[in-house]
C-alpha cells in the first residue's frame, strides 16, 4: 500500500506538530539554561560547565517519569565510573595497565540492569576521571557528576513545565492501522468471493495479489510504539488531568485493532496453507459468499473502532452473514460434505466471530443463536 502524497503545507504542519520537534525545543531550552547556570558556579563545578548541558540532553525524554529515571541512571553510572577510576588509581597508580583495568571494570559494572540505557557512562566516566581529572581527579569527578545532575534536574523541570501528550500522533497511527485493516479485509472478501481472482475493488483498493501483508504488521508495530509512548507520558503529566480517559480509550482501541490484525493473519494462513488438505478455491459459493459478505461488513465495523460510537446495526449485519455461513456448513454436514471442508469453513466462521467480538463493546456482544 502506497502512502498518499501530501502537500508541502501539510508536511510542514505535521513537522511542526511532530512530538520530536517539541522534544528538540525543550532539549535546547534545558541545555541553554543549564549552561547559563553552570557558568555561574564556583570551582570546581564552574571549571567544567559543559557537562551541565550534556546532562540536560541526556535526561530529555518525551515522558516526565522517563526523564527522571534516565537522570538517576546517568548520574548513578557516572558516579560508579568515577568510583572505579578513583579506587584503581589509588591502589595501582596511572599507566596503560590501569586504563585496561578501569575499562574492564567499567564495562562489567555497566552490565547492571538497573542502569538501563545509561550504562555506557560507567566506563566513559571512569576514563574521563582517570585521564582528564589527573591530579585533581576527586574534584573533577564531583564536578562532572554534579554538573550532569544539575543539567538533568533542569531538563526534568522544563519537561514537567511543558509536558507532552501525543494524542494527535496516536490518532494518526490508529487511523493508518484502521485503513490498512480495512484494505486487507476487503482483500480477503474478494478472495473468498473468488479465490482465483485478482481484481481491483470499486473504491480503488489495489488488486488482492498486490497487497503486502507485511505492511499490516508494520503499521501495527508503529501504532504499538506510539500508544505505549502515550501511556508512559500520562504519568506525572499535568496535562493528562484535563484528558483523564483520552489515552485509556485510545489504548483500548489499539488493543482491539491489534487483535484483529492477528486474526486477519490467521485467515491469510487458512487461504495459503490449505489445511486438512482442503483448498478454499474448491469450496462451493454457498459457503464462500456469506464469508465474503461478513468480511466486507467487518471492514465497515473496523472503521468505527476508536472513532465514533459503535453502530449495533453494522455488527448485526456481520452476525447475520455469519449465521448464514453456519447454516450453510450445517447443510453441508447433512449432505455428507467432506470433513476437511467443514473443518476449514468452521474455523473461518470462528475466526470471524472472534474478530466481531473483539471490536464489539460488551453490551453488543450478543450474537445470533447460531
N, C-alpha and C positions, 0 to 999 in steps of 0.2 A: 504494500500500500504506500503510495507516494504522498509525501506531505504537500499540502496546497501552498502555492507561492503567496507570500504576504507582501503588502505594500511597504515601502520604506518607512512611512509614518507609523505603521503598525509595529514594525520591527523595532523602531526607536522607542515606542511606548512600552513594548514588552521588555526592552533592555533596561529602561529607567525604573520599571516596576519589578524587575527581577530581584529576588532576595539577595543575590550575590552583590548587586550594586549597593544596596543598603548596608550589607556587611562590610564592603570595602570603605564606604564613607565613615562608618563607625570605627573601623580599624584605624583609618587615617586620623580621625579626631582624637582617639585614645592615644595613639603614638605621639601625636604633636603635644598633647597635654602632658604626657609622661616625660617627654624631652624637656619641656619648659620647667617642670617641677624638678627634675634631676639636675638641671644646670644650677639650681639654687641650693643644692645640698652641700653640706660641708664635706671635706675629705674624711675618709677615703671614698665615700659614695660619690661625691662630686667629681672625683677624678675619672670616673667611668660612667658618664651619663648615658652613653649609647645603649647600655643594657636595659634601660627603662623602656624605651620604645620597643625593643625586642620583646620584653615581657608583655607589652600591650598587644603586639601582633600575635604572639603565641597563644594568648588567652582569649582572643576574639573568635567566638563561635556563634552560630545563629541562636542557640538556646542559652538562656542565662545560666541555668544549672550546669550546662556543659562547660561554660566559661569558668565557673567556679571549680569544677572538677579538674579541668585541664590546668588551671592556675596552680592548684595544690600539687598536682602531679609533676608539673615542670619545676616548681620550687623544690619539691622533695628530691627530684632527680639531680638537680644542681647541687643541693646540699650533700647528697650521698656521694656524688662525684668529687666534691671538694673535700669531704672527709677522707675518701680513699687517697687522694693526692697528698693531703697533709700528713696522713698516717704513714704512707710509704716513704715520703720524703724524709720524715723524722727518723724512721727506722733504718733506711738504706742510704739516703743521700741522692744526689742527682746524677743521672747518667743514662746511657742508652738502655741499660738493663731496667732501670726504674721506669722508663717510658713503657717498655713492654709489660711490666708488672701492672702498672696503672691501667693500661688499656685492657689487659686481660681481666683484671678485677672489675673494671667498669662495665665491660660487656657482660660479664657473669651477673653482676648485681642488676644490670639493666634488664635482665630477664624476669624480674619480679612482675607478676601480673598486675599488681596494684599500681604500677607506674604507667600503665596504658601506653598511649601513643607517644608519650614524652620520654620514654626510656632511653632514647638516643642521647639525651642530655647528660646521662651519667658518665660515660667515657669522655664525652666532649668537655664537660665541666672539669673533669679530672685533669685532662690535658691542658686546658686553659690555666687552671690554678698552678699546675706544675711548671709550665713553661713561661706563661706571661706573668704570673704572680712573682716569680723569682724570690728575692729575699723578703718581700712583703706578702708572702702567699696568704697569710691569715687575713690581713686587711683586704687583699684583693678578693678572696673568697667571700668575705662578708659583704663587700660592695657589690660583687657580681650577683649573689643570691638576693641581696636586699633590693637592688635596682630592678631585677626581674620581677620580684614580688610587688614592688611599687607599681610598675607598669601594668602588671596583671590586675592589680586592685583597681586601677583607673579604668582598665578595659571593662571590668565587671560593672563598675559604676555607670559607665557610658551605655553598656548593654542593658542594664536594668532601667536606665532612664529612657531609652528608646528601644524597647523590646520588639522583636519581630514576631508576627503571627501570619505565616504564609498561606492564608486561606485561598487567595486567588490562584496561587500556584497549585494547590491541592485540587481546586475545581478544574483547572486546565488539565491536570493529569487524569482525573476521573473522567472528564469529557473525552479525552483521547482513548482511554480504555473502553468506555461505552461505545464509541464509534467503531473501534476495532472489533468488539464483540458482536455488534450488530452486523457488520460486514461478514464476519465468519458464520454467524447463524444463518444469514441469507445464503451464503455459500453452501452450507450444509443442506438447507432447504432445497436448493437447486439440485444438489447431488442426490438427495432422497427422491425428488420428483423424477429425475432421470439420471441414474448413476453414470451413464456413459457420455452425458452431455458436457460441453464446455461452452457455456453461454454467458452473456452479459445481462445483468438484471436491468429492469426498466429504469431504475434510479441511477444507473451509471456504475453500479458496483462492478469491479473487474470480474472477468471470467473466473469461474471456480478454480481452474487449474493455475491461475495467475496469483492467487492469494498466498502470501507467505505465512505459514503457521508460526514461524519463529518471531514474526513481528508482534503477534499477540502476546507472547511471553515477554518480549522486550518492554512492551507498554505496561504490562502488569508489574514487571520489576521496577520500572520507573515510577509508577504510581505508588508502589510499596515504599520506596525510598522517601518520596515526598510526604506521604502520610505519616510514616514513622518520625520524620523530622518535625512535622507539625505537632505530633503527640508529645515529643520532647520539649518543644517550645512553649507548651502551655504552663509547665511548672515554673513557679516563681515569676510569672509574667502578669504584670498588672493589666495589660490589655485583654488578657484572656477572661478577666472577670466580667467584661462587657459582652462577651460571647461565650457564656458558660457551656452551651451544648453544641457549639459550631464544630469543633474538632471531633467530638464524640460521634455526631451524626455523619460526618464525612468518613470517619474510621469505619463505622458500621456499613456505609455504602461500599467502601473499598472491599471489606471482607466478603460482602455478598458477590460483588463483581469478580473478585479473585477466585471464589469458589466456582463460579460459573465457568471461568477460564479452564479450570481443571476438568470440569465435566465436559466442556467442549473438546478438550484434548482426548477424553475417553471416547467421544463419538467419532473423532477422526481415526482413532486406532481401530474402532469397530469397522469403519469403512475400509481401512487399508489392510487389515490383517486377515479378514475372512475367518473369524473364529469358528471353531467346531466344524470347519470345512465348508461353511456356507458363505457364498458371495452375495452381498446385498443386491447386486445387479440382477440376480436370478429371482428375487422376491417379487410377488405379484403387486400390481398397482394398488390393490385393495389394502395392502399393508403399508406401502411406501407413501401413499397420498396423505393419510392423516398424520403421519410422522413429519412429512414435509410442511404441512399446514401448521402443525404445532410449533415447529422450528421458526417459521416465518412470524407467527404471532408472538413467540417468545422474544424475538428480536425487538418487537414493539414494546413489550413489557420491560426489557432491559433499559430502554431509553428513559424510563421513569425513575430508575434507581438513583437516589440521591439528588434528584432534580425537583420532583413535584410529588404531591400526594398520590399514592398508588390508586389506580383505577380498577376496582374489582371486576368490572365487565371485561377488561382485557385478559385478566387471569382466568376468568370463566371461559373465554374463548379457547385459550390454550388447553384448559382442562377438558372441554368438550371434544377437542381433537384427540386428546389422549384417551378419552373414554371410547371414542370410535376405534382408535387403534387397538385398545384392549379387547373390544368386542370382535374385531376382525381376527385377532390372534385366537380368541376362543372358538370362533367359527372354523378357523383353520385346524385347530386341535380336534374339533368334532369330525372334520373331514379326513383326518389322518395325515395332516401335513407333516413333513419331515421334522423330527425333533430339533435338529440343528437350526432350522429356520425359525422355529418357535422360540428357541433359546435366544437367538440374536435379537429378534423383534421384542421379546420380553425385556431383555437387557436395555435396549434402546428406550423402551417405554419407562423403565425405572429411572434411567439417567435423565430423561426429560422431566419426569416428575420431581426429581431431586433439584433440577435447575429451577423449576417453578417454585418449589418450596423455599429455596434459598433467597429468591427475590420477592417473596411474599411476606408481608407483615404477619405477626402471629394471629391476628384476628381475621386474616384472609386465607388461612391455611386449609380450611375445609374444602375438600375436593369431592368429586363425584363418587358414588358407591363403587365404581369400577376400580 
